[in-house]
Amino acid sequence: MAAELAIRFVVGGLIVAAFAVIGDMLKPKTFAGLFGAAPSVALATLGLAFAKEGGDYAGLEARSMLAGAVALGAYSVLINRALLRRSGRAPVNALVAAAGSWVIWLLVAFALWGLFFP
């Protein structure tokens, strides 16, 4: 268990550093944070899952991550649209937008789960 955690920290740290360099080279700089955490943690997790459990298990994990990413994309688009000012109207309250968008995330995630894991 301790060795697996150490590998996770080292591999995750190396991948975070690589993505930080890539993010630093991109314009606009707001993309830098996008490449900082999630991809590196996902890659480290998939690498460990493949090494420990094999390709079938890592494939299942990858499909789960993809479904979660699509659901997060739907959440992000919805909350972005809700919080932007539109033609003189005030934006929606952030708490209301986050709660409503979270419900959409949940629906999309479970719908994809039902499609990928019947």
N, C-alpha and C positions, 0 to 999 in steps of 0.2 A: 504494500500500500504506500509506504513512504517513498519507495523507488519510483512508483508510477507518478506520484505527485511531483517528485523532483524532475522527472522527464517532462511532465506537463509544463512546469514552470520554465524549464530551459528551452524546450521547443517553442512554447508559446511566446516567450520573450524574444527569441530569435525571429520568429515570424512577425511579431509586433514591430520589431526594429526594421525589418524588411518593408513592411507595409507603410511604416512611418516615412521611410526614405521615398517610396513611390508617391505617397500622399504629398510630400513636401515638393516634389517636382511638378505636381499638377496645378492647374489654374482652374478655378479660384481656390484659394487656400482653405476654403470651408470644406473641401473634399478630404482634407488631410485627416480629420477626425473620423470620417467614414471608413478609412482604411486602417484605423488604429487598433480596434478591438475585436469586433465580431468576426471578420475573416480569419484572423490569427487564432482565435479560440476555437473556431469551427475546424480549421485545418489540424490543429493539435489534437483535438478530440477525435477527429476521423482517423488520424494516423495511429493514435493509441488504440482505437476500436479495431482497426484493421490488424494491428500487431497482436492484440490480445485475443480477439474473437474471430477474426477472419473476414473475408470479403463480403459474405452474405450479410453479416451483422453490420459492417461498415456501410453497405449499400442501404440498409434499412435506416440507419442513422442519417445518411445523406438525404434520403427522401423526406425524412421528418424535418430536417433543416430547411430543405427547399420549400416545403409546405409552410413552415413558419415564416420564411422570408417573404413568400407571396402574401401571406396574411399581414405581415408587418408593412409591406408596400401599400396594401389597401388602407390600412390604418393611417399611414403617413400621408397619403394623398387626401384622404377624407379630412383629417385634422388640419392639414395645410389649407385646404379650401374653406373650412369652417372658420379659421382664425384670420384669414385675409380680409382686408376691407374691400368691399365691393360697391362700386358706384354710390358712394355717399352713405351706405349703411354701415352701422357699427358691427365689428366682428362679434361672433358668438362668444359667450363666456367660456373661458379656457377650461374650467371644470366640466361644464356641460359638453363641450367639444371632445374632451378627453374621454369622458364616460361613454358618450355615444359612439365614438370611434373605437373604443375598446370592445364594445358589443359587436361592431362590425368585424373587428379582428377575430373575435371568438367564433363568429358565424363562418367566416372564410376559412379559418383554421380547421374547424370541425367538418366543413364541407369537403375540404381537400383531404382530410384524414379519412373520411368515408369513401372517397374516390381511390386513394392510394392504398388503403388498408381494409379492403372489404372483408 
